Amino acid sequence: MTLFNGAVLVAGATGRTGAWVVKRLQSHQIDYHLFVRSGAKALELFGPEIIDKLTIGSIEHPEEIRAGLRHTDAVICAIGGNVTDPASPPPSAIDRDGVKRLAKLAKEQGVRHFVLISSLAVTRANHPLNKYGQVLTMKLEGENEVRRLYSEPGFSYTILRPGGLTDGPPLMHSMIFDTGDRIETGAIRRSDVAEAAVISLFTPEAHNLTFELIEGEESPQSSLVQFFST
Ligand SMILES: NC(=O)c1ccc[n+]([C@@H]2O[C@H](COP(=O)([O-])OP(=O)(O)OC[C@H]3O[C@@H](n4cnc5c(N)ncnc54)[C@H](OP(=O)(O)O)[C@@H]3O)[C@@H](O)[C@H]2O)c1
């Protein structure tokens, strides 16, 4: 039985966190659609069975985003610009303007819940990461727009600010989820961030809040739902 009735657009589905979002949606039997820059990469990652679920495009282009949003009830955005490659668009174009564009168009097309994977430390302007195109500040501006648009009645959002991302399977650690912008450092697996994003769809305690997320001690978990209320 699925706990979320509707289809979820995964923006950035071929990224390292986005691919885990797809796997966790599959595991929770939630319907999904993929918004990706490369169809070949998506087919390689997920197999030919996802061909009907693909929209190819960039978060820079409204028409491509609109095509991806058809028949979508919720969005999970796992997009992040490549800040170390000078040939890539800057964080102002992806992490700020791209996220704002996606959030606005999604709301216009009837999306009710928007989940944004952002980053720990977005409020710390002097953080060393910010020397890369003000990436943290750009992410904060993207967040602000999601909060503004989806705080209105009838809509909801969840913003996740993970610590340093690592790889490995999900549900192997206890979690520390905070809403007070107090956590300065820590790490978390991409797979657990993906799981938190997916379960936020059907967890009321996760709605209309911004969470900092890091992992605690190693300890197998059957669910991460409880951490949204602790
Ligand atoms: N690295 C960390 O330690 C860390 C810590 C906290 C938060 N974060 C944030 O967490 C999120 C996920 O991180 P990650 O490591 O999973 O990132 P990732 O593997 O680099 O994936 C980023 C995704 O964004 C997509 N993308 C980039 N530009 C795009 C555009 N113009 N249009 C559409 N899609 C675009 C990429 O597409 P392609 O697959 O085609 O490249 C990729 O799928 C990012 O926002 C990141 O900034 C990272």
Ligand as a Chemical Component Dictionary entry (heavy atoms), coordinates in Angstrom:
data_LIG
# 
_chem_comp.id                   LIG 
_chem_comp.type                 NON-POLYMER 
_chem_comp.pdbx_formal_charge   0 
_chem_comp.three_letter_code    LIG 
# 
loop_
_chem_comp_atom.comp_id 
_chem_comp_atom.atom_id 
_chem_comp_atom.alt_atom_id 
_chem_comp_atom.type_symbol 
_chem_comp_atom.charge 
_chem_comp_atom.model_Cartn_x 
_chem_comp_atom.model_Cartn_y 
_chem_comp_atom.model_Cartn_z 
_chem_comp_atom.pdbx_ordinal 
LIG N1  N1  N 0  28.154 17.549 -1.636  1  
LIG C1  C1  C 0  27.793 17.781 -0.381  2  
LIG O1  O1  O 0  28.463 17.396 0.593   3  
LIG C2  C2  C 0  26.512 18.537 -0.132  4  
LIG C3  C3  C 0  26.191 18.891 1.167   5  
LIG C4  C4  C 0  24.951 19.495 1.411   6  
LIG C5  C5  C 0  24.084 19.742 0.382   7  
LIG N2  N2  N 1  24.432 19.417 -0.904  8  
LIG C6  C6  C 0  23.432 19.672 -1.956  9  
LIG O2  O2  O 0  22.611 18.518 -2.049  10 
LIG C7  C7  C 0  22.087 18.402 -3.373  11 
LIG C8  C8  C 0  22.379 17.011 -3.926  12 
LIG O3  O3  O 0  23.796 16.818 -3.934  13 
LIG P1  P1  P 0  24.459 15.638 -4.816  14 
LIG O4  O4  O 0  25.814 15.407 -4.276  15 
LIG O5  O5  O -1 23.507 14.518 -4.968  16 
LIG O6  O6  O 0  24.571 16.391 -6.218  17 
LIG P2  P2  P 0  24.977 15.836 -7.663  18 
LIG O7  O7  O 0  25.296 14.386 -7.624  19 
LIG O8  O8  O 0  26.013 16.778 -8.189  20 
LIG O9  O9  O 0  23.632 16.027 -8.497  21 
LIG C9  C9  C 0  23.188 17.273 -8.886  22 
LIG C10 C10 C 0  22.079 17.066 -9.912  23 
LIG O10 O10 O 0  21.673 18.357 -10.402 24 
LIG C11 C11 C 0  21.493 18.207 -11.796 25 
LIG N3  N3  N 0  21.573 19.502 -12.472 26 
LIG C12 C12 C 0  22.599 20.393 -12.446 27 
LIG N4  N4  N 0  22.306 21.445 -13.230 28 
LIG C13 C13 C 0  21.070 21.217 -13.752 29 
LIG C14 C14 C 0  20.228 21.929 -14.647 30 
LIG N5  N5  N 0  20.598 23.100 -15.195 31 
LIG N6  N6  N 0  19.020 21.416 -14.962 32 
LIG C15 C15 C 0  18.632 20.206 -14.447 33 
LIG N7  N7  N 0  19.396 19.483 -13.602 34 
LIG C16 C16 C 0  20.597 19.978 -13.263 35 
LIG C17 C17 C 0  22.597 17.279 -12.233 36 
LIG O11 O11 O 0  22.323 16.740 -13.510 37 
LIG P3  P3  P 0  23.323 15.675 -14.213 38 
LIG O12 O12 O 0  23.012 14.357 -13.566 39 
LIG O13 O13 O 0  22.943 15.747 -15.636 40 
LIG O14 O14 O 0  24.720 16.146 -13.930 41 
LIG C18 C18 C 0  22.520 16.243 -11.127 42 
LIG O15 O15 O 0  21.514 15.303 -11.434 43 
LIG C19 C19 C 0  22.724 19.538 -4.178  44 
LIG O16 O16 O 0  21.861 20.639 -4.183  45 
LIG C20 C20 C 0  23.963 19.868 -3.354  46 
LIG O17 O17 O 0  24.392 21.191 -3.563  47 
LIG C21 C21 C 0  25.614 18.825 -1.175  48 
# 
loop_
_chem_comp_bond.comp_id 
_chem_comp_bond.atom_id_1 
_chem_comp_bond.atom_id_2 
_chem_comp_bond.value_order 
_chem_comp_bond.pdbx_ordinal 
LIG N1  C1  SING 1  
LIG C1  O1  DOUB 2  
LIG C1  C2  SING 3  
LIG C2  C3  SING 4  
LIG C2  C21 DOUB 5  
LIG C3  C4  DOUB 6  
LIG C4  C5  SING 7  
LIG C5  N2  DOUB 8  
LIG N2  C6  SING 9  
LIG N2  C21 SING 10 
LIG C6  O2  SING 11 
LIG C6  C20 SING 12 
LIG O2  C7  SING 13 
LIG C7  C8  SING 14 
LIG C7  C19 SING 15 
LIG C8  O3  SING 16 
LIG O3  P1  SING 17 
LIG P1  O4  DOUB 18 
LIG P1  O5  SING 19 
LIG P1  O6  SING 20 
LIG O6  P2  SING 21 
LIG P2  O7  DOUB 22 
LIG P2  O8  SING 23 
LIG P2  O9  SING 24 
LIG O9  C9  SING 25 
LIG C9  C10 SING 26 
LIG C10 O10 SING 27 
LIG C10 C18 SING 28 
LIG O10 C11 SING 29 
LIG C11 N3  SING 30 
LIG C11 C17 SING 31 
LIG N3  C12 SING 32 
LIG N3  C16 SING 33 
LIG C12 N4  DOUB 34 
LIG N4  C13 SING 35 
LIG C13 C14 SING 36 
LIG C13 C16 DOUB 37 
LIG C14 N5  SING 38 
LIG C14 N6  DOUB 39 
LIG N6  C15 SING 40 
LIG C15 N7  DOUB 41 
LIG N7  C16 SING 42 
LIG C17 O11 SING 43 
LIG C17 C18 SING 44 
LIG O11 P3  SING 45 
LIG P3  O12 DOUB 46 
LIG P3  O13 SING 47 
LIG P3  O14 SING 48 
LIG C18 O15 SING 49 
LIG C19 O16 SING 50 
LIG C19 C20 SING 51 
LIG C20 O17 SING 52 
# 
